[in-house]
Amino acid sequence: MAVLATINGVLREKTYGRVVPALMAHQISTVTAVLLTGTAVWLFQSFQPIGSGREAWLIGCVWLAMTMAFEFGFWGFLVWAFYFLTTFYFCIVEPKLKLFEIPAIKFTNNVVIIGTCAF
């Protein structure tokens, strides 16, 4: 699947991505990704057919479990918790505290943003 995703991205960047707007290029890329993935699944299934509905459900549940393990593994849960905490701070707490209006904090924040290219 990673190879197909790479092929899809290279196809977008080297061909139609240069002549259509970015949004349309991403939309076309999404359609081609679905087609490539569907083709790959169809080819894999033709080599090793799914024997029954129960086996299909089992494959789907294992795929879901692996996806969830990937999303929440690799410290993903902590990253999402940090995003939530940061959003909460800047939407609820910061408008009341106004810490980022203090010149030293504002300067330090700007240096960090520019230094890490986080803009």
C-alpha positions as CSV (number, residue, x, y, z in Angstrom):
1,M,0.0,0.0,0.0
2,A,2.9,2.4,0.8
3,V,4.3,1.7,-2.7
4,L,0.9,2.5,-4.3
5,A,0.6,5.7,-2.2
6,T,4.0,6.8,-3.4
7,I,3.2,6.0,-7.0
8,N,-0.1,8.0,-6.6
9,G,1.8,11.0,-5.2
10,V,4.5,11.0,-7.9
11,L,1.8,10.7,-10.6
12,R,0.0,13.7,-9.1
13,E,3.2,15.8,-8.8
14,K,4.7,15.0,-12.2
15,T,1.6,15.1,-14.3
16,Y,-1.8,16.7,-13.6
17,G,-0.7,18.4,-10.4
18,R,1.2,20.9,-12.6
19,V,-1.7,21.9,-14.7
20,V,-4.7,21.9,-12.4
21,P,-5.3,23.8,-9.1
22,A,-4.1,22.2,-5.9
23,L,-7.6,21.3,-4.6
24,M,-8.5,19.6,-7.9
25,A,-5.2,17.8,-7.9
26,H,-5.9,16.4,-4.4
27,Q,-9.4,15.4,-5.5
28,I,-8.1,13.6,-8.5
29,S,-5.4,12.0,-6.4
30,T,-8.0,10.8,-3.9
31,V,-10.0,9.1,-6.7
32,T,-6.8,7.5,-8.1
33,A,-5.8,6.3,-4.6
34,V,-9.2,4.6,-4.2
35,L,-8.9,3.0,-7.7
36,L,-5.3,1.8,-7.0
37,T,-6.3,0.4,-3.6
38,G,-9.3,-1.3,-5.0
39,T,-7.3,-2.8,-7.8
40,A,-4.6,-4.1,-5.3
41,V,-7.3,-5.6,-3.0
42,W,-9.0,-7.2,-6.0
43,L,-5.6,-8.7,-7.2
44,F,-4.7,-10.0,-3.7
45,Q,-8.2,-11.5,-3.4
46,S,-7.9,-13.2,-6.8
47,F,-4.7,-15.0,-5.6
48,Q,-6.2,-15.9,-2.2
49,P,-10.0,-15.7,-2.4
50,I,-12.0,-14.9,0.7
51,G,-13.8,-18.1,1.5
52,S,-16.9,-16.9,3.5
53,G,-18.6,-14.0,5.0
54,R,-17.2,-14.9,8.4
55,E,-13.6,-14.8,6.9
56,A,-14.4,-11.4,5.3
57,W,-15.5,-10.0,8.7
58,L,-12.4,-11.4,10.3
59,I,-10.2,-9.8,7.8
60,G,-12.0,-6.5,8.2
61,C,-11.7,-6.6,12.0
62,V,-8.0,-7.5,11.9
63,W,-7.5,-4.6,9.4
64,L,-9.4,-2.3,11.8
65,A,-7.3,-3.5,14.8
66,M,-4.1,-2.9,12.9
67,T,-5.2,0.6,11.8
68,M,-6.2,1.5,15.4
69,A,-2.9,0.1,16.7
70,F,-1.0,2.2,14.2
71,E,-3.0,5.4,15.0
72,F,-2.8,5.0,18.7
73,G,0.5,3.3,18.8
74,F,3.8,5.3,18.3
75,W,2.6,7.6,21.1
76,G,-0.3,8.8,18.9
77,F,-2.6,9.0,21.9
78,L,-0.2,11.4,23.6
79,V,0.1,13.5,20.5
80,W,-3.7,13.9,20.3
81,A,-3.9,14.6,24.0
82,F,-1.3,17.4,23.5
83,Y,-3.3,18.8,20.5
84,F,-6.5,18.8,22.7
85,L,-4.6,20.5,25.6
86,T,-3.1,23.1,23.3
87,T,-6.4,23.9,21.7
88,F,-8.1,24.1,25.1
89,Y,-5.4,26.5,26.4
90,F,-5.5,28.8,23.4
91,C,-9.3,28.8,23.0
92,I,-10.3,28.9,26.7
93,V,-7.4,29.9,29.0
94,E,-5.2,32.3,26.9
95,P,-8.0,34.8,26.1
96,K,-8.3,35.3,29.9
97,L,-4.7,35.2,30.9
98,K,-3.2,37.0,27.9
99,L,0.2,35.6,28.6
100,F,1.2,35.8,24.9
101,E,0.8,39.6,25.0
102,I,3.8,39.9,27.3
103,P,6.7,41.1,25.1
104,A,9.2,38.5,26.3
105,I,6.8,35.6,25.8
106,K,5.7,36.9,22.5
107,F,9.3,37.3,21.3
108,T,10.3,33.8,22.6
109,N,7.2,32.3,20.9
110,N,8.1,34.0,17.6
111,V,11.7,32.8,17.8
112,V,10.5,29.2,18.4
113,I,8.0,29.4,15.5
114,I,10.5,30.8,13.0
115,G,13.3,28.6,14.3
116,T,11.3,25.4,13.9
117,C,9.5,26.5,10.7
118,A,6.2,25.9,12.5
119,F,4.3,28.5,10.6
